[in-house]
């Protein structure tokens, strides 16, 4: 019973880690796309000004 319980807890922890990891991946992707958008707009503005 104890091993089953600990296994279940480990599984839950893995699930939780997986969820937080996917959230982190999403945040990374979001910040990267925002950075790319800002960079492109800055590039566009600079080309427009010249």
Secondary structure, 3 states (H helix, E strand, C coil): CHHHHHHHHHHHHHHHHHHHHHHHHHHHHHHHHHHHHHHHHHHHHHHHHC
